[in-house]
Amino acid sequence: MVGYIKGIFRGLGSLLTGMKVTFKEFFTRKITEQYPENRAVLKMHDRFCGELVMPDESKCIACGLCQMACPNSTIKITTEPVTDPETGKTRKRLVKYEYDLGSCMFCHLCVNACPHDAIRFSTEFEHAVFTRSKLVKILNKQ
């Protein structure tokens, strides 16, 4: 009988804790963004992951670390071997950097894996299209 009474009081304590959070949230000021009208002044946070971009193609060394780090295989890198005439060494050259925005999880693993900071996420978030094929982006300028 004592355990039953203790259980009731524990349950009430838990209920009051949840009600305290709900009651506090009830009186906080709400912020509503009027999205289509305020496009010009809309401020996105720096950590927002909207779309993968390659601002400077020359930074990419075509190492493939971003492609290996991607859990969904949304990044496909096409490379070709190039021989340096001065040293005679063979290195990779980026031919095509393909990114499928439709299957991206925005997990940021590809950006963290890039050793030269060649790719980053922009704050672009409007990606409404009619066909999924338009969500496949080529990031390098070819």
Secondary structure, DSSP 8 states (H G I E B T S, - for coil): -HHHHHHHHHHHHHHHHHHHHHHHHHTS------TTTTTTT----TT---EEE-S-GGG-----HHHHH-TT--EEEEEEEEE-TTT--EEEEEEEEEEEGGG-----HHHHH-TT---EEES------SSGGGGEEE-S--
